[in-house]
Amino acid sequence: MSQGKFEDKVIIPVAGGKGGVGKSLLTANLAMALAQAGHETIAVDLDLGGSNLHSYLGISNKFAGVGDFLMDRCGSLEEMVAPTPFPHLGFLAGDGRNPFMANITYAHKMRLFRALKTLPARYILLDLGAGSSYNTLDFFGLSSRGLVVTTPELPAIMNLMVFFKNLMLRRIAREVNSSEPLKKIVERVRNQPMNGPAWNVDELVAQIEEASPDAAGRVRTICSSFRPRVVLNLVEHPDELRILKNVEQSLEKRISLNVDFFGCLFRDPFIRKASGTGKPLLREMPDAVLSEGVIQLADRLVRLWENPISDSRKRLIRSTEKNYRNRLESDAQGSAPS
């Protein structure tokens, strides 16, 4: 595969503020949906310390991958991309054969960053570890736009907020890392709980500016470049999306962060059973509610990924209400006597 063919490649980190929100299931099936639409795609397992993306793709954990690359056991990262049963979809394993890879060094991380950017595909999806470890935050920072998966339950929403807070502070901290006084300013905010006294990134940047106007300018550039995308999973009713107004306002006020609410996936009663079979959902159950939702999400990604989405919250609510009505009508027709 010629690398030049994919100069416009899109790297999409997929994160979750907490475990159990369906991050890996979504990553695998979104990759399959993009490949099914004819796009060269690579799914990368970067949940170092807990790699299991292969199970959602229906393949065995027998391939050399990221761990082998970092331990210099094999050649280039591109050479480790394994074929899958799906045309246009490659798979890059994580650290299943290499224990203790969750705490990789800075040098390892930089080497991996460079190698990921050379992979030959139009779409490169990175399945990250759950939570807000430094590795996860740094991998997510490979792109100014990444997907963060959550459910509408309050604990998951709170973890989503914590993820975004830690993401912004991590990016700022790395920018001012060479200055001890600036590091202390960031640390004071980092150690402050979400329910503590109100703060926002603008105020933090103002404090940085007092010590270093140049550093403050760089930080503003970094912060304004981020526009993550949020996917709601396991939704049962459109009314659950009402919480997004508070999320949007809190992110803007507390973290000075704009996000796009990018997709909504309904809870599917058959998914738990399907996930336990080790067979790919999109192939085994193409008509499932979740499969249809992921295909719609893949189409939205191809069409809209490069641009911010105005009024994304209101648009997502409208489309979710429409999809919900269509589901009710379809179910009613399916249960009607012939």
N, C-alpha and C positions, 0 to 999 in steps of 0.2 A: 504494500500500500504506500503510495507516495505521500510524504508529509505535506508537500506543497498543495496538494488537493484540498487540504483542510486548514488553510491559513485562517479561515474565519471560524475556527472551532469554538465551541462553547463549553466551558467547564462549569458544572453545576454541583456544588457541594449540597448534601442533604443532611440536615441535622435535626435533632429533637431535644427540647429542653429537659425531657425526662424519658425514661424507658417506657415501653408499652404503648406508645402512640402510633405504631405502625410504620416507623421510618424505613426499616429494611424492606418490608413488604412493598411499600410504595416505590422505593428506589428500584427494586428488581422489576416490578411490573411497568413502571414508567420507562425504564430502559427497553423492555420488550416492546412496548407500544411505539416508541420512537423508531426502533429497528423495523418493526412491522410496517411502519409508514415509509420505509425505504431509506432511512437515515443511518449512516455508519455510526455506531454507538459502542462505547465501552463502559461497562459497569465495574467500578473499582471498589473493593472492600477495604476501607480505611478505618474500620472499627478495630483498631489494633488492641489486642487483649481480649477481644470478643468477636472475632470474625465469624460470620455465619451467612453472609449474603448468598453463597453458593446454594444453600438449602432452598431459598426462594426461587432460584433459577432452575431447580431440579437437576443439578449436577453434583458430582462428588467433590470432596475437598482433597484432591490429589495433585493439584497444580502448584508449581513454584510461583511465588508472588512477591509482594512488597517486602516481606520479611527476608526472603532469600536475596532480593536485590540489595537491601540495606546491609546484609551480612556478607556481601560480595561473593555469594555462592554461584551466581549465574551472571549472564551478560547484561545487556541493556534491559530496561523495563519493558520496552516494546516487544522484545523477544519472549517475554513471559505472558503476554496476552493470549489467553486460551480460547479456543473456539467454543461455541455453545450450540445447542440444537436449533438455534434461531438464526436465520440469515441476517447479516448486517450487525450482529451483536457479538462482541467479544467480552471476555471476563478476565479481570485481573484479581487474583486471590490476595488475601491479606497476610496474616501471620500464623495461620493454623499449624504450621510445622515448625514455628519458631517461638518458643515461650519468652515471656518478659519483654515483648516488643512495645508494650504500651507506653513505656518511658524512653522514647528515642531521644538522642542528643540533638542539639541545635544543628550540628553539621549534617547529621542524617536527614533532618527535616528539610534543610535547604537543598540537599542533593535530590531528595524525593520531589520537592516542588518543581525543580528544573526538569526532571524527567517526566513528570505528569503533563507538563505543558507541551511535550513533544509527541505525545501519543497520537497515532494516526486515526482520528475519528472526527466526525462533525460534532457529536455530543459525548462528553465524558462526565458520567455521573459518579460522584464520590459518596459512598455510604459511610457516614462518620459515626463515631461513638456518641451515645446519648450523654446529655449533660454539658457541662461547661469547662472541661479540662483544657489546659493550654493547647494540647495537640488539636483537640476538636476546634477550638476557636481559631487557631492558626490555619488549619486546613480550610475552614469555612472562609477565612479571609483571602483565599486564593482567587476569589471572584467578588466583585462588588455586588453581585446578585446571587444569592443562594436560596435554597428552599429550607424553610423551617416547618416541621410538621408538629401539630398539636391537636389535642381534642378539646371540645368545648368545656370540659370539667374545670372547675376553679383551680385545683392543684396543678393541672397541666398548663393552664393559662399563666399562673404565677411563675412556673418554671420557664415558660416562654419569655416572660418579662426579665427574669434573672439572666437568661441566656443573652438577651440583647444588651442588657446592662454590662455584663461581663465582656461581651464582644467589643463594644465601643471602648471600654476602659483598657482592654488588652491592646487594641490598635493604638490608642493614645500612648499607653505605657511604652510600647515598642518604639514609638517615634521619639520619645524624650528620654530613652533609656541611658543615654550617655551623660545626662545631667543629673547629679544627685539631688539638687534642690527641686527640680521638676518632678523627679521620681517620687519624692515625698509628698508633693501636692496630689499626684494621682493616687498614691497609696491611701491617703486620708479619705478620699471618695470611695475607693475600691472596698474599703473595710466598713463602709456605712451600709446598714441594711436597707432593703427597699422601703420598709415602713418607718425609716428614720426621717430626720429633717429633710425638707424638700431640697433637691439639688437638680441641676441639669447641666448638660454638656457645655452650653454657652457660658455658664458661670465658671465651670472648670477651665475653659479656654481663656476666659478673662483673667483668671489667676495665673495661668501659664504666661499670658501676654505681659503681665507686669514684670516677670523675670526674663522673658525672651520673646520679643515680637516675632522673630523669625520662626521659632518653634510653634508659636500659636498659629501662624499662617499655614504651616505644614499640617498641623492638626486639623484646622478647618477644612483644608482640601481633602484630607482622608475621610473625615466625617461626612462631608457632603457627597462623597462618591458612593457611599453605601446605600443601597435600597433593596433590602432582602424581601423575599416573597414568602407569605405564610399560607400554608395549606391546612385546612380544618379536616380532620379525619374522624370517623366514627360518629358522625352527626345523625341524629334520629329525626329532628324536626327543624325547619328553618328558624323557628323562634330562638333556638340556641345560639344563633349568630348575633343576637342583640348585644351580647357581651363585647362584640368587636368595637363598638363605639367607644367604650371605656378604655379598651386596649389601645386604640388609635390615639385617643386624647392623652393617655398616660405616656405613651412612647414619645409623642411630640413634646409634651411638657417636661417630662423627667429626663429623657435621654436625647432629646432633639433629633429623633430618628424617624424618618418616613419609611413606611413599609407598604408593599402592595399585598392586599388580600387576594390571593391568586387562585385558590381552588377550594372546593368543598366536596368531600366524599362521604356518602351515606354509610351508616352501619349496615353490614351485610351479614345476615344470620348464618350464611353458609361458609363464611370465610374461615372461621376457626377450624372447621372440619377439613376444609381444603388445604389449609396451611400445614396441617399435621400429616398430610400424605407425602410431602416432599416433592410434589408436582407443581409446575408453574401454573399459577392461577389463570393468567391471561390465555393460555393455551387450553387448559382443562375446562375452564368455565368462562368462555368468552361472552356469554350473555348475562353473567352475574352483575349485580348492581355495582359492585366495586370495579369490575372490569370495564364496564361502560363509563364509569366516572374517570378512571385512569386514562382511557383513550381520549376522552374529552380534554383532560388536563394536558396530555401530550400535544394535542392539536393547538391548545391555547399557548403552550410553551413555544411551539414552532412559530406561531404567528406574532406573539406579543412579547417575547422574552427580552428583546433588546431595548424596549422603551418603557418608561414609567407609565402606569395606568391611572388616569385621573378618576377620582371618585371610586376607587377600587372596592371599598367596603360596600357602598350602595349597589354597585354593579353585581358584586358577588351575592348579595342578599337577593336581588331580583332574579338572578339566574338560578339560585338555589330554590327559591319559591316556585319558579317555573318547572324545574326538574322534579320537584316534589309533587306538584299537581299532575305532571305527566305520569309519574310512578303510580299515583292513586288511580288515575284513569286506566292505565294499563292493567293494574291488578284487578280492577272492577271488570274490565272486559274479559280478562282471563278466567274469572270465576263465574261469569254469566253462563247460564245453561245454553247449549247450542240448539 
